């Protein structure tokens, strides 16, 4: 098998691993600022296309937040300062899950898939970048996978966060 096909297969495996972690391993809210990122996605998916800093609120009723026990969550969403590209993309799987499923299980995890797929795509972009700077294909394949499997990056890819998507855009 050529190194290019190896890199493609590795990218698929990395994306599947991150998707599995996003759906079944990483607890909701376990990645940094996930409640804020999720709330931003929720706002865009529900028609508030440009949530404003100081006005946007955390989404009440999200995972693990019991409004009956703690009341409405009126905290401001400090993530509204971020550019909306990741959030607009993540709103697509959110809206699809909201329309096609009955439960909050899928809706709460759907935005995480953008980060997981971004990690898989990052393998391909890093492979191309490493070969462009003169690394041979076998070493570029190993290097691109090694970078994406850094534990912190792999953990981030299993949550709703703009960080992995931004890293992918920077690599492009």
Wavefront OBJ file of the C-alpha trace (Angstrom):
o trace
v 0.000 0.000 0.000
v 1.372 3.425 -0.939
v 2.045 6.028 1.726
v -0.690 8.244 0.331
v -3.247 5.486 0.854
v -1.758 4.850 4.270
v -2.270 8.516 5.162
v -5.861 8.377 3.901
v -6.574 5.213 5.879
v -4.936 6.743 8.962
v -7.043 9.901 8.538
v -10.190 7.788 8.420
v -9.138 5.802 11.501
v -8.292 8.986 13.425
v -11.680 10.505 12.521
v -13.478 7.300 13.562
v -11.542 7.197 16.864
v -12.345 10.835 17.619
v -16.009 10.295 16.648
v -16.252 7.266 18.923
v -14.736 9.252 21.765
v -17.128 12.153 21.063
v -20.187 9.930 21.145
v -19.400 7.367 23.814
v -16.308 8.212 25.887
v -15.916 11.925 26.642
v -18.566 13.129 29.102
v -20.607 16.131 28.030
v -18.991 19.342 29.204
v -15.623 17.649 29.748
v -13.670 19.564 27.109
v -12.676 23.180 27.855
v -15.554 25.674 27.618
v -17.814 23.130 25.920
v -20.972 24.604 27.424
v -20.169 27.965 25.835
v -19.265 26.471 22.452
v -22.399 24.320 22.512
v -24.563 27.307 23.411
v -23.125 29.296 20.488
v -23.938 26.408 18.108
v -27.419 26.178 19.645
v -28.027 29.898 19.079
v -26.978 29.765 15.422
v -28.989 26.594 14.774
v -32.034 28.309 16.266
v -31.800 31.481 14.195
v -29.576 33.820 16.206
v -26.857 34.000 13.561
v -24.595 36.490 15.308
v -24.883 36.103 19.086
v -23.523 39.265 20.684
v -20.973 39.346 23.462
v -22.721 40.563 26.608
v -26.169 39.584 25.323
v -25.807 35.901 24.382
v -26.711 33.521 27.222
v -25.729 29.961 27.993
v -28.316 27.516 26.691
v -30.578 26.489 29.549
v -31.608 22.865 29.647
v -28.414 21.558 28.027
v -26.881 18.295 29.192
v -26.758 17.719 32.917
v -28.244 21.106 33.754
v -31.491 20.615 35.615
v -33.518 23.830 35.439
v -35.988 22.444 37.995
v -33.171 22.138 40.556
v -30.919 25.109 39.710
v -33.266 27.470 37.890
v -32.660 29.085 34.526
v -29.006 29.472 33.587
v -28.603 33.210 32.987
v -24.828 33.317 32.592
v -23.525 35.297 29.651
v -21.905 33.291 26.862
v -18.346 34.573 26.647
v -17.773 32.446 23.505
v -19.821 34.913 21.448
v -16.557 36.811 20.855
v -15.328 34.048 18.517
v -15.748 34.279 14.737
v -18.835 32.289 13.676
v -17.414 29.944 10.992
v -16.952 26.845 13.200
v -20.270 27.466 14.908
v -22.129 27.835 11.612
v -20.636 24.539 10.387
v -21.388 22.778 13.699
v -24.969 24.064 13.566
v -25.578 21.804 10.542
v -25.207 18.443 12.360
v -26.957 19.996 15.393
v -29.974 21.003 13.284
v -30.027 17.641 11.496
v -29.969 15.754 14.795
v -32.665 18.047 16.154
v -34.901 17.375 13.146
v -34.212 13.655 12.690
v -34.093 12.373 16.272
v -36.274 12.541 19.347
v -33.662 12.693 22.033
v -31.206 15.197 23.374
v -28.533 12.459 23.326
v -27.896 12.991 19.605
v -28.467 16.746 19.647
v -25.965 17.273 22.450
v -23.272 15.232 20.678
v -23.816 16.160 17.018
v -21.693 19.371 17.106
v -18.792 17.285 18.391
v -18.606 15.473 15.057
v -17.244 18.597 13.368
v -14.221 18.521 15.669
v -13.756 14.783 15.138
v -13.902 15.031 11.344
v -11.611 18.073 11.473
v -8.979 15.942 13.204
v -9.171 13.327 10.457
v -8.863 16.020 7.783
v -5.924 17.472 9.692
v -4.037 14.204 9.096
v -4.413 14.691 5.334
v -3.429 18.367 5.414
v -0.399 17.712 7.608
v 0.652 14.834 5.341
v 0.511 17.156 2.330
v 2.350 19.938 4.173
v 5.088 17.586 5.351
v 5.625 16.218 1.842
v 5.669 19.779 0.445
v 8.561 20.698 2.733
v 10.527 17.698 1.484
v 9.770 14.870 3.908
v 9.377 11.533 2.180
v 5.860 10.062 2.124
v 6.359 7.295 4.742
v 7.789 9.736 7.295
v 5.121 12.322 6.451
v 2.407 9.720 7.071
v 3.887 8.807 10.451
v 4.453 12.454 11.385
v 0.951 13.574 10.489
v -0.647 10.816 12.535
v 1.738 11.377 15.452
v 0.823 15.063 15.618
v -2.922 14.376 15.592
v -2.665 11.737 18.305
v -1.180 14.126 20.861
v -3.470 13.377 23.830
v -4.669 16.945 24.365
v -5.530 17.392 20.679
v -7.295 14.020 20.548
v -9.281 14.953 23.662
v -10.251 18.336 22.197
v -11.451 16.621 19.024
v -14.026 14.697 21.055
v -15.804 17.841 22.243
v -17.708 20.792 20.847
v -14.865 23.276 20.428
v -13.570 25.505 17.673
v -9.920 24.690 18.461
v -9.446 21.641 16.217
v -11.379 23.252 13.353
v -9.173 26.360 13.707
v -6.025 24.237 13.712
v -7.227 22.576 10.503
v -7.837 25.975 8.874
v -4.389 27.189 9.976
v -2.757 24.077 8.517
v -4.602 24.602 5.243
l 1 2 3 4 5 6 7 8 9 10 11 12 13 14 15 16 17 18 19 20 21 22 23 24 25 26 27 28 29 30 31 32 33 34 35 36 37 38 39 40 41 42 43 44 45 46 47 48 49 50 51 52 53 54 55 56 57 58 59 60 61 62 63 64 65 66 67 68 69 70 71 72 73 74 75 76 77 78 79 80 81 82 83 84 85 86 87 88 89 90 91 92 93 94 95 96 97 98 99 100 101 102 103 104 105 106 107 108 109 110 111 112 113 114 115 116 117 118 119 120 121 122 123 124 125 126 127 128 129 130 131 132 133 134 135 136 137 138 139 140 141 142 143 144 145 146 147 148 149 150 151 152 153 154 155 156 157 158 159 160 161 162 163 164 165 166 167 168 169 170 171 172
